[in-house]
Amino acid sequence: MTKPPTAAQRRIIEAADPATGRLTGSEAQLAGLVRHRLAFRHPRPPHAYFLTPTGHRVREGTESGPTAEDPGPPPAAAPAPSGLFAARTGTEPMPPSGSEGPARARDVRSAWEGLLEMRRMTNPDGARDRPCAWERTHLVQAAALALEAAGCPPGPDGYRVGETPQPEAVAVRVAAPEELRACASALEAAGWQVSEHAERPRGVRYLLASPRRGQRH
């Protein structure tokens, strides 16, 4: 086991914003939490610090800290705002046993709240209901996070999010028509523009989704 958080670090973790996980403290204290993989520094100004999923578990008392054998989730190829969490696109292999349940739901909620905070800090008008620049450069991950955060199940029986030749657009495929409508509603609520299309030659329905620009009228 690596050295557990100090009393001062625990106070900072416990004082984090309960919704976004945003941290306050000295630069040295926050940098120490980053080294322990309990926090991450936002890449854009004002470069605020936020709890990682492991940091949230420490805050909630379900984990004492990262261990040498389990240093925390590895960086994803297309990282979410934390750099440590990847939403499920529905194209991955079946998740390992025990990876679902409350811990996964907590991590998804934390990642989604972090993304909403990123919207607030990076959208010129501070809007949280409209996708930000990060989402436009990580379309598949951003759409998958919106769907998973809304409770839509990923594949093989749920949604599958994939790239398209069309700029700033992803395709969402779901077997059941009612689930396709649920995915459309989830993406629209998350600030995406959604249209339904028929795939040739079989006529299978799918969604084309793009991050919405500008305010709703």
C-alpha positions in Angstrom: 0.0 0.0 0.0 1.3 3.5 -0.8 1.3 6.2 1.8 -2.3 7.1 2.6 -3.5 10.7 2.4 -2.4 12.9 5.2 -4.8 14.6 7.6 -4.5 17.8 5.6 -5.1 16.1 2.3 -8.2 14.4 3.7 -9.5 17.7 4.9 -9.1 19.1 1.3 -10.8 16.0 -0.2 -13.7 16.1 2.3 -14.2 19.8 1.5 -14.5 19.2 -2.3 -17.6 20.4 -4.0 -20.1 17.5 -3.7 -21.4 17.9 -7.2 -18.3 18.6 -9.3 -15.5 17.4 -7.0 -13.7 20.8 -7.4 -10.9 21.3 -4.8 -9.5 24.2 -3.0 -6.1 24.4 -1.3 -2.5 25.5 -1.9 -0.8 24.6 -5.1 1.6 22.3 -3.3 -1.3 20.5 -1.5 -3.2 20.0 -4.7 -0.2 18.9 -6.6 0.4 16.2 -3.9 -3.2 14.9 -4.5 -2.4 14.7 -8.3 0.7 12.7 -7.6 -1.4 10.2 -5.6 -4.0 10.1 -8.4 -6.6 11.5 -6.1 -7.1 14.7 -8.2 -6.4 16.1 -11.6 -5.7 19.6 -12.9 -8.0 20.9 -15.6 -6.1 21.6 -18.8 -7.8 24.9 -19.5 -7.7 28.2 -17.5 -8.3 28.7 -14.6 -6.7 25.2 -14.3 -8.8 24.2 -11.4 -8.3 20.9 -9.6 -11.0 18.2 -9.3 -11.3 14.8 -7.6 -10.6 11.7 -9.7 -13.0 8.7 -9.2 -10.5 7.3 -6.7 -10.5 10.6 -4.9 -14.3 10.5 -4.7 -14.2 7.1 -3.2 -11.7 8.3 -0.5 -14.1 11.3 0.2 -17.0 8.9 0.6 -15.0 6.6 2.9 -15.2 3.6 0.6 -11.4 3.6 -0.1 -8.4 4.6 1.9 -6.3 5.5 -1.2 -4.6 4.0 -4.2 -2.5 0.9 -3.6 0.7 -0.2 -5.3 -1.2 -3.1 -6.9 -4.1 -0.9 -7.9 -2.8 2.6 -8.7 -6.1 3.7 -10.3 -7.6 3.4 -13.7 -5.1 3.8 -16.6 -5.5 6.7 -19.0 -7.9 6.0 -21.8 -6.9 6.3 -25.4 -9.5 9.1 -25.9 -9.6 10.4 -22.3 -12.7 12.0 -20.7 -12.2 15.3 -18.9 -10.5 13.6 -15.9 -8.0 11.8 -18.2 -8.8 8.7 -16.1 -12.3 7.7 -17.1 -13.7 6.4 -20.4 -17.4 6.1 -21.1 -18.5 2.9 -22.7 -19.2 3.3 -26.4 -20.9 -0.1 -26.7 -18.2 -1.5 -28.9 -15.9 -2.7 -26.1 -15.6 -6.3 -24.9 -18.0 -7.3 -22.1 -16.9 -5.5 -18.9 -15.3 -7.8 -16.3 -17.4 -9.2 -13.6 -17.8 -6.9 -10.6 -17.1 -3.7 -12.7 -20.8 -2.7 -12.7 -23.0 -1.5 -9.9 -22.7 1.5 -7.6 -19.0 2.1 -8.2 -19.5 2.4 -11.9 -22.6 4.6 -11.5 -20.6 6.9 -9.2 -17.7 7.1 -11.7 -20.1 8.0 -14.5 -21.9 10.6 -12.4 -18.5 12.1 -11.4 -17.3 12.2 -15.1 -20.6 13.8 -16.2 -20.5 16.5 -13.5 -16.9 17.2 -14.5 -17.9 17.6 -18.1 -20.7 20.0 -17.1 -18.2 22.0 -15.1 -15.8 22.0 -18.1 -18.7 23.4 -20.2 -19.3 26.2 -17.7 -15.6 27.1 -17.6 -14.9 26.9 -21.3 -18.1 28.0 -23.1 -17.9 31.8 -23.7 -21.3 32.3 -22.0 -20.7 29.7 -19.3 -23.5 27.5 -20.5 -23.7 24.0 -19.1 -26.5 22.8 -21.4 -24.4 23.1 -24.6 -21.4 21.0 -25.6 -17.9 22.5 -25.3 -14.8 22.4 -27.5 -13.5 19.3 -25.8 -16.6 17.4 -26.8 -16.2 18.5 -30.4 -12.7 16.9 -30.5 -13.8 13.7 -28.7 -17.2 13.1 -30.3 -17.5 9.4 -29.7 -16.5 9.6 -26.0 -18.6 12.7 -25.4 -21.8 11.1 -26.9 -21.1 7.9 -25.0 -20.8 9.7 -21.7 -24.0 11.6 -22.3 -25.8 8.3 -23.0 -24.3 6.4 -20.1 -24.9 9.2 -17.7 -28.6 9.2 -18.8 -28.9 5.5 -17.9 -28.9 4.1 -21.4 -27.2 0.7 -21.5 -24.2 0.2 -23.8 -23.9 -2.9 -26.2 -24.1 -5.6 -27.1 -27.9 -5.3 -26.5 -27.7 -1.5 -25.9 -26.3 1.4 -27.8 -23.2 1.5 -30.0 -21.5 4.8 -30.8 -19.2 5.1 -33.8 -17.5 7.7 -36.0 -19.0 8.8 -39.3 -17.5 10.4 -42.4 -19.6 13.5 -41.6 -17.7 16.2 -39.6 -18.8 16.7 -36.0 -21.2 13.8 -36.1 -21.4 10.3 -34.6 -23.7 7.4 -35.4 -25.7 5.7 -32.6 -27.2 2.3 -33.3 -29.6 0.4 -31.1 -31.5 -2.7 -32.0 -34.9 -1.9 -30.4 -36.9 1.2 -31.8 -37.9 2.3 -28.3 -34.3 2.2 -27.1 -33.3 4.3 -30.1 -35.9 6.9 -29.1 -34.5 6.9 -25.5 -31.0 7.5 -26.8 -32.3 10.4 -29.0 -34.0 12.0 -26.0 -30.9 11.5 -23.8 -28.6 13.2 -26.4 -31.0 16.1 -27.0 -31.2 16.7 -23.3 -27.4 16.8 -23.2 -27.3 19.5 -25.9 -26.9 17.4 -29.0 -28.8 17.8 -32.3 -30.2 14.4 -33.3 -31.8 13.1 -36.5 -33.0 9.6 -37.4 -32.0 7.9 -40.6 -32.4 4.5 -42.4 -29.3 2.5 -43.2 -29.3 1.2 -46.7 -30.0 -1.4 -48.1 -31.6 -3.0 -45.0 -33.5 0.0 -43.7 -32.2 -0.3 -40.2 -32.8 2.9 -38.3 -29.9 4.8 -36.6 -29.2 8.2 -35.1 -26.9 10.9 -36.4 -25.9 13.2 -33.6 -23.9 16.4 -33.5 -23.0 18.8 -30.7 -25.4 21.7 -30.7 -24.0 25.2 -31.4 -25.6 28.4 -30.1 -28.5 28.9 -27.7 -31.9 27.4 -28.2 -34.6 29.8 -29.4 
